[in-house]
Amino acid sequence: MKKSMFAYAAVLVVVAAAGYRVGTRAVRPGETTEEHAAQAERGEAGGGAEVIALDEASAQLAGIRTAPVERGTVSTVLSATGEVVANTNKVVKVGSLVSGRLSRLHANVGDTVKAGHVLAVVDSTDVARARAAHAQAAANLRLTEKKLANTKRLAAAGVFAQKPLDEVRRERAEVASEYASARVEYDGEIASADSAVKTAEAAFGRTEPDRKLAQAEVERRKQLAAAGAYQYKPLEDAQNETAEAKATQIAVQSAVRVADSQLARADKLFEAGTASKRDLEAARAAAADAQASAERADARLTIAKQALAREQKVFDQKVYASREVQTAENELMRGEREAEQKAAELAQAKKRAELARSEQKRAAVEQLNERLRALDSMLARETQVTKQNLAGAREVVEAESAVEQAKVELKAAGDALRLLRVSAVSGTSAGVAIVAPIAGRVLDRPVNRGEVVDPTTTLFTLLNLSTVWVDANVYEKDLRRISLGQQVTVTATAFPDEPFAGKVTYVSDTLDEKTRTVKVRCEIANPRRQLKPGMFVQAQLTVGKRSGLLVPDAAVQREGQTAVVYVTAGDGRYEKRRVKLGATSDGSHEVLGGLKAGEKVVTEGSFLVKSQEKKGELGEAD
């Protein structure tokens, strides 16, 4: 370190000894002080510009290097404040695949874990059941393998030759019987439906003459009513009924008087002892019957008088004629309703006939026929197979298929155990290892050892900060400049000199009514986990590109708020030029004024040139 400082000082001394400075030119005649200052501000070269001269040896010793001012692409940047939030795709809640008791814990809050790291162990009876299923599958495999060996022996002995043929014959006989029954039922249902249609058609045909007769009767009664034929009969009937009721009442009253007289006589005879009690009771019953008959006669007379009064009123209002017509019209309506009913029955019968001939029922019968034909083919094939003794080979193939199925089931049982991260050995622990699905840090662990957990219990929350989200707040006026995939650079107060790169991944569909901003989500690489959720950051979004003059960052020197560069003027001379800077882009500054394309500026050693300039200023002051 000391050697490098001494070398640097030596270079300064040599450069200072070898260099010289040409001062600023004087104000030209006729040029105002303000014009002179403006020209100096623009950094225009010319006679009297600030030029520092170094000989070739001093320049080489100072390690001066230059670079041309070139036109390049300048990125347009939009600044926005934002907040760091966790990438929800990197936040994982870890649980148990089975229910059980938490027996061991291997991670605490704040621990950094890798993917596959064992976080905890849960003892579970589900493991025992999974092992039992595996053992059963293994036993089934052994059984099917033994059955395969036995089938091969039986096939070699010809045991399977006749059995399939007998089974096909028996099945064909059953299907043939079923087909014959289905055919008879199908044909019978069609015949029955057709007969019902004919019956319904005949019944419907008879309703039309009846309706016409009822219509004619209505017209006839209307004509009679118009002629006054219904005006007298109801009233005469009521008058006759009243007369008959009156005559009956008189006769019954006479009978009551006779019965009462006989009852009085029987009572006296009973008291005198010349008549029996039975005679007395008979006389009383006769008197009661006579009295009841009198009451009925009175009631009949009353009803008859009421009817006579009503019919007289009807007669006066001429209602009977309309009643007769109404009766005929009601009969006509009944006939029409009957016709509608018969029409509905006919439609229903036709529908039944259609259903009897439906494709579904026909297909069911045809399916049985097809099955019968298939069995005929199968019977012929089995007959041939029996002759060639091929049934044994088929049984062997089926037994081999059963063995393959048993292997598949055993593999599935093994996969279930592997999913639970346990072995199939019954003597091992019943514990299930809970492993980290991702690398990250333990953010939360809401359980402790000994607790009972199930698949709904969250055991750990893991957070991976290798990438984070930054929710930047962009004003609505700038929203049109934002698009997915745009490059973003983020800086935080905690790390002001370290930018973090990323891109836009989401633009919210809603606007914050208070701030009039839209949330723009950026995914930022955070390999050292420096950015933490909740941090406030400044986001620089690259929203466009344009062409401009660029100089390397190393070429720019600062004098207070003024930026200057040193432009090569040939023969070891370097002109100090004040420049106006714009945006920064990939290690370069945009130049808005003071330089032209093609000019060369000092990039390495510019500080030594600046030191030589200061030395010259101090010498002039002396």
DANORBEL-V349396 format. One record per residue. N is the residue number from 1. SS is DSSP state (h for helix, s for strand, l for the rest). OMEGA is omega in degrees with one decimal (none if undefined). Layout:
# DANORBEL-V349396
{{N & SS & OMEGA} {N & SS & OMEGA}}
This chain:
# DANORBEL-V349396
{{1 & l & -179.9} {2 & h & 179.7} {3 & h & -179.0} {4 & h & 179.0} {5 & h & 177.9} {6 & h & 179.7} {7 & h & -179.6} {8 & h & 178.9} {9 & h & 179.8} {10 & h & 178.5} {11 & h & -180.0} {12 & h & -178.0} {13 & h & -177.7} {14 & h & -179.6} {15 & h & -179.2} {16 & h & -178.4} {17 & h & -174.7} {18 & h & -171.9} {19 & l & 172.3} {20 & s & -174.3} {21 & s & 173.7} {22 & s & -173.6} {23 & l & 179.5} {24 & l & -178.1} {25 & l & 178.2} {26 & l & 178.3} {27 & l & -179.5} {28 & l & 176.1} {29 & l & 179.5} {30 & l & -178.3} {31 & l & -179.2} {32 & l & 177.7} {33 & h & -179.4} {34 & h & 178.9} {35 & h & 179.0} {36 & h & 179.6} {37 & h & -179.9} {38 & h & 178.9} {39 & h & 177.3} {40 & h & 179.4} {41 & h & 179.1} {42 & h & 179.0} {43 & l & -176.8} {44 & l & 178.3} {45 & l & 178.0} {46 & l & 179.3} {47 & l & 178.7} {48 & l & 177.1} {49 & l & -179.0} {50 & l & -175.7} {51 & s & 177.1} {52 & s & -177.5} {53 & s & 174.8} {54 & l & 175.5} {55 & l & -173.0} {56 & h & -178.8} {57 & h & 179.6} {58 & h & 180.0} {59 & h & 178.6} {60 & h & 179.9} {61 & h & 179.6} {62 & h & 179.6} {63 & l & -177.1} {64 & l & 175.9} {65 & s & -178.2} {66 & s & 176.5} {67 & s & -177.7} {68 & s & 171.4} {69 & l & -174.2} {70 & s & 174.1} {71 & s & -177.8} {72 & s & -178.0} {73 & s & 179.5} {74 & s & 179.5} {75 & s & 174.3} {76 & s & -171.9} {77 & s & 174.6} {78 & s & -178.8} {79 & s & 178.5} {80 & s & 174.8} {81 & s & -179.5} {82 & s & -179.5} {83 & s & 177.6} {84 & s & 174.7} {85 & s & -179.5} {86 & s & 172.8} {87 & l & -175.2} {88 & h & 175.2} {89 & h & -179.5} {90 & h & 174.7} {91 & s & -174.5} {92 & s & 172.5} {93 & s & -174.3} {94 & s & 177.7} {95 & s & -179.9} {96 & l & 176.8} {97 & l & -175.9} {98 & l & 174.1} {99 & l & 179.6} {100 & s & -179.0} {101 & s & -179.8} {102 & s & -173.8} {103 & s & -178.1} {104 & s & 176.2} {105 & s & -177.6} {106 & l & -179.5} {107 & l & 177.8} {108 & l & 178.0} {109 & l & -179.6} {110 & l & 179.6} {111 & l & 173.8} {112 & s & -175.9} {113 & s & 175.9} {114 & l & 176.7} {115 & l & -178.0} {116 & l & 179.4} {117 & l & 179.6} {118 & s & -178.6} {119 & s & -176.7} {120 & s & 176.8} {121 & s & 178.8} {122 & s & 175.2} {123 & s & -172.3} {124 & l & 173.6} {125 & h & 177.3} {126 & h & 178.8} {127 & h & 179.2} {128 & h & 178.9} {129 & h & 178.2} {130 & h & 177.2} {131 & h & 178.4} {132 & h & 177.6} {133 & h & 178.0} {134 & h & 179.3} {135 & h & 179.1} {136 & h & 178.0} {137 & h & 178.1} {138 & h & 177.9} {139 & h & 178.9} {140 & h & 177.1} {141 & h & 178.7} {142 & h & -179.9} {143 & h & -179.8} {144 & h & 176.4} {145 & h & 176.4} {146 & h & 179.4} {147 & h & 177.8} {148 & h & 179.1} {149 & h & 179.8} {150 & h & 179.3} {151 & h & 178.9} {152 & h & 178.8} {153 & h & -179.8} {154 & h & 178.9} {155 & h & 178.3} {156 & h & 179.9} {157 & h & 178.3} {158 & l & -176.8} {159 & l & -173.5} {160 & l & -172.3} {161 & l & -172.0} {162 & l & -172.9} {163 & h & -179.7} {164 & h & -179.9} {165 & h & 178.5} {166 & h & 179.9} {167 & h & 179.3} {168 & h & 178.3} {169 & h & -179.7} {170 & h & 179.3} {171 & h & 179.7} {172 & h & 178.2} {173 & h & 178.7} {174 & h & -178.8} {175 & h & 178.9} {176 & h & 177.6} {177 & h & 179.7} {178 & h & 179.5} {179 & h & 179.9} {180 & h & 178.7} {181 & h & -179.5} {182 & h & -179.7} {183 & h & 178.8} {184 & h & 179.7} {185 & h & -179.3} {186 & h & -179.7} {187 & h & 179.2} {188 & h & 179.3} {189 & h & 177.3} {190 & h & -179.5} {191 & h & 179.0} {192 & h & 179.6} {193 & h & 178.4} {194 & h & 178.4} {195 & h & 178.5} {196 & h & 178.3} {197 & h & 179.9} {198 & h & 179.1} {199 & h & -179.7} {200 & h & 178.3} {201 & h & 179.2} {202 & h & 179.8} {203 & h & 178.8} {204 & h & 179.4} {205 & h & 179.7} {206 & h & -177.6} {207 & h & -176.7} {208 & h & 175.5} {209 & h & 178.9} {210 & h & 179.7} {211 & h & 179.5} {212 & h & 177.4} {213 & h & 179.4} {214 & h & 178.6} {215 & h & 178.7} {216 & h & 178.6} {217 & h & 177.2} {218 & h & -179.5} {219 & h & -179.3} {220 & h & -178.5} {221 & h & 175.9} {222 & h & 179.3} {223 & h & 178.0} {224 & h & 179.3} {225 & h & 178.8} {226 & h & 179.8} {227 & h & 177.8} {228 & l & -176.9} {229 & l & -175.8} {230 & l & -173.1} {231 & l & -167.9} {232 & l & -171.4} {233 & h & -179.4} {234 & h & -179.7} {235 & h & 178.3} {236 & h & 177.7} {237 & h & 179.7} {238 & h & 178.5} {239 & h & 178.3} {240 & h & 179.5} {241 & h & 179.9} {242 & h & 179.4} {243 & h & 179.4} {244 & h & 179.3} {245 & h & 179.5} {246 & h & 179.9} {247 & h & 178.7} {248 & h & -179.8} {249 & h & -179.0} {250 & h & -178.9} {251 & h & -178.5} {252 & h & 177.5} {253 & h & 176.9} {254 & h & 179.5} {255 & h & 178.3} {256 & h & -179.5} {257 & h & 178.7} {258 & h & -178.6} {259 & h & 178.9} {260 & h & 179.2} {261 & h & 179.9} {262 & h & 178.1} {263 & h & 178.9} {264 & h & 179.8} {265 & h & -179.9} {266 & h & 179.9} {267 & h & 179.4} {268 & h & 179.2} {269 & h & 179.3} {270 & h & 179.2} {271 & h & 178.7} {272 & h & 178.2} {273 & l & -178.9} {274 & l & 178.1} {275 & l & -179.2} {276 & l & 177.8} {277 & h & 179.0} {278 & h & 177.7} {279 & h & 179.3} {280 & h & -179.6} {281 & h & 178.5} {282 & h & 178.9} {283 & h & 177.9} {284 & h & 179.8} {285 & h & 178.7} {286 & h & 178.6} {287 & h & 179.1} {288 & h & 178.5} {289 & h & 179.3} {290 & h & 179.0} {291 & h & 178.7} {292 & h & 178.7} {293 & h & 178.2} {294 & h & 179.9} {295 & h & 178.5} {296 & h & 178.6} {297 & h & 177.5} {298 & h & -178.9} {299 & h & 178.9} {300 & h & 180.0} {301 & h & 179.0} {302 & h & -179.7} {303 & h & -179.9} {304 & h & 178.4} {305 & h & 178.4} {306 & h & 179.4} {307 & h & 179.2} {308 & h & 179.4} {309 & h & -179.4} {310 & h & -179.3} {311 & h & 176.5} {312 & h & 179.3} {313 & h & 178.0} {314 & h & 178.7} {315 & h & 178.9} {316 & h & -177.8} {317 & h & 179.1} {318 & l & -177.6} {319 & l & -172.8} {320 & h & -179.4} {321 & h & -179.8} {322 & h & 178.8} {323 & h & 178.8} {324 & h & 178.5} {325 & h & -179.7} {326 & h & 178.7} {327 & h & 179.1} {328 & h & 178.7} {329 & h & 176.6} {330 & h & 178.5} {331 & h & 177.2} {332 & h & 178.6} {333 & h & 178.4} {334 & h & 178.2} {335 & h & 178.7} {336 & h & 176.8} {337 & h & 178.4} {338 & h & 177.9} {339 & h & 177.9} {340 & h & 179.6} {341 & h & 179.0} {342 & h & 177.0} {343 & h & 178.1} {344 & h & 178.2} {345 & h & 178.0} {346 & h & 179.0} {347 & h & 179.4} {348 & h & 178.8} {349 & h & 177.9} {350 & h & 177.9} {351 & h & 177.5} {352 & h & 178.4} {353 & h & 177.8} {354 & h & 178.7} {355 & h & 179.3} {356 & h & 179.2} {357 & l & -174.8} {358 & l & -180.0} {359 & h & -178.4} {360 & h & -179.4} {361 & h & 177.9} {362 & h & 179.7} {363 & h & 179.1} {364 & h & 177.9} {365 & h & -179.2} {366 & h & 178.3} {367 & h & 177.2} {368 & h & 178.7} {369 & h & 177.5} {370 & h & 178.8} {371 & h & 178.2} {372 & h & 178.1} {373 & h & 178.0} {374 & h & 178.4} {375 & h & 174.7} {376 & h & 178.2} {377 & h & -179.8} {378 & h & 179.3} {379 & h & 177.8} {380 & h & 179.6} {381 & h & -179.1} {382 & h & 176.0} {383 & h & 178.1} {384 & h & 179.5} {385 & h & 180.0} {386 & h & 178.5} {387 & h & -178.0} {388 & h & 177.6} {389 & l & 179.6} {390 & l & -178.5} {391 & h & 180.0} {392 & h & 178.7} {393 & h & 178.8} {394 & h & 177.5} {395 & h & 178.3} {396 & h & 179.2} {397 & h & 178.6} {398 & h & 178.3} {399 & h & 177.7} {400 & h & 176.7} {401 & h & 177.3} {402 & h & 177.4} {403 & h & 179.2} {404 & h & 178.0} {405 & h & 178.3} {406 & h & 177.1} {407 & h & 178.3} {408 & h & 179.3} {409 & h & 177.5} {410 & h & 178.2} {411 & h & 178.6} {412 & h & 177.8} {413 & h & 176.7} {414 & h & 177.4} {415 & h & 177.7} {416 & h & 177.6} {417 & h & 179.7} {418 & h & 176.6} {419 & h & 177.5} {420 & l & 179.8} {421 & l & 175.2} {422 & l & 179.4} {423 & l & 179.8} {424 & l & -178.0} {425 & l & -175.1} {426 & l & -177.0} {427 & l & -179.4} {428 & l & -177.4} {429 & l & 178.3} {430 & l & -176.6} {431 & s & 175.6} {432 & s & -179.3} {433 & s & 174.7} {434 & s & -173.5} {435 & s & 179.4} {436 & l & 179.5} {437 & l & 179.3} {438 & l & 171.4} {439 & l & -179.5} {440 & s & -179.3} {441 & s & -180.0} {442 & s & -178.1} {443 & s & -177.1} {444 & s & 175.0} {445 & l & -172.5} {446 & l & -177.8} {447 & l & 177.3} {448 & l & -178.9} {449 & l & 178.8} {450 & l & -179.1} {451 & l & 176.1} {452 & s & -176.8} {453 & s & 175.6} {454 & l & -176.8} {455 & l & 178.5} {456 & l & -176.8} {457 & l & 173.8} {458 & s & -178.9} {459 & s & -178.1} {460 & s & 169.4} {461 & s & -178.6} {462 & s & 179.9} {463 & s & 177.1} {464 & l & -176.9} {465 & l & 178.9} {466 & l & 168.3} {467 & s & 178.3} {468 & s & 174.4} {469 & s & 171.8} {470 & s & 176.7} {471 & s & -179.0} {472 & s & -179.5} {473 & s & -176.4} {474 & s & 179.6} {475 & s & -174.2} {476 & h & 179.5} {477 & h & -179.6} {478 & h & -173.3} {479 & h & -178.4} {480 & h & -178.5} {481 & h & -176.0} {482 & l & 175.4} {483 & l & -179.5} {484 & l & 178.2} {485 & l & 178.6} {486 & l & 179.2} {487 & s & -177.4} {488 & s & 172.8} {489 & s & -175.1} {490 & s & 173.5} {491 & s & -179.8} {492 & s & 179.2} {493 & l & -178.5} {494 & l & -179.0} {495 & s & -172.3} {496 & s & -176.4} {497 & s & -176.9} {498 & s & 178.8} {499 & s & 177.9} {500 & s & -173.5} {501 & s & 176.7} {502 & s & -179.4} {503 & s & 179.1} {504 & s & -179.6} {505 & s & -176.2} {506 & s & 174.5} {507 & s & -175.3} {508 & s & 178.4} {509 & s & -177.8} {510 & s & -178.0} {511 & s & 174.8} {512 & l & -174.6} {513 & l & -177.4} {514 & l & -175.2} {515 & l & -177.0} {516 & l & 178.2} {517 & s & 177.5} {518 & s & 178.9} {519 & s & 175.7} {520 & s & -176.1} {521 & s & 179.2} {522 & s & 175.4} {523 & s & -171.0} {524 & s & 174.8} {525 & s & -176.1} {526 & l & -169.7} {527 & l & -179.2} {528 & l & 176.4} {529 & l & 179.6} {530 & l & 178.2} {531 & l & -177.8} {532 & l & 175.3} {533 & l & -179.0} {534 & l & 178.6} {535 & l & 172.0} {536 & s & -175.6} {537 & s & 173.9} {538 & s & -177.6} {539 & s & 175.6} {540 & s & -178.0} {541 & s & 178.4} {542 & s & -173.4} {543 & s & 179.2} {544 & s & 178.7} {545 & s & 178.1} {546 & s & 179.9} {547 & s & 179.1} {548 & s & 176.7} {549 & s & -176.9} {550 & s & 170.7} {551 & s & 178.8} {552 & s & 178.1} {553 & h & -175.9} {554 & h & -178.1} {555 & h & -173.2} {556 & l & 173.4} {557 & s & -176.5} {558 & s & 170.6} {559 & s & -173.7} {560 & l & 178.2} {561 & l & -176.0} {562 & s & 176.9} {563 & s & 179.8} {564 & s & 172.5} {565 & s & 177.7} {566 & s & -175.5} {567 & s & 179.0} {568 & s & 179.9} {569 & s & 179.2} {570 & s & 177.1} {571 & l & 176.5} {572 & l & 179.8} {573 & s & -177.3} {574 & s & -175.9} {575 & s & 176.1} {576 & s & -176.3} {577 & s & 174.3} {578 & s & -176.1} {579 & s & 173.8} {580 & s & -173.6} {581 & s & 175.1} {582 & s & -175.6} {583 & s & 172.9} {584 & s & -177.5} {585 & s & 173.8} {586 & l & 175.9} {587 & l & 179.3} {588 & s & 175.6} {589 & s & 172.2} {590 & s & -179.6} {591 & s & -179.8} {592 & s & 179.6} {593 & s & 176.5} {594 & l & -178.9} {595 & l & 175.2} {596 & l & -180.0} {597 & l & 178.4} {598 & l & 177.0} {599 & l & -179.7} {600 & s & -179.7} {601 & s & -179.7} {602 & s & 178.7} {603 & s & 177.4} {604 & s & -177.9} {605 & l & -179.5} {606 & h & 178.0} {607 & h & 178.1} {608 & h & 177.2} {609 & h & 178.8} {610 & h & 178.7} {611 & h & 177.8} {612 & h & 177.5} {613 & h & 179.9} {614 & h & 179.3} {615 & h & 178.3} {616 & h & 179.4} {617 & h & 178.9} {618 & h & 179.9} {619 & h & 178.7} {620 & h & 179.9} {621 & h & 177.9} {622 & l & none}}
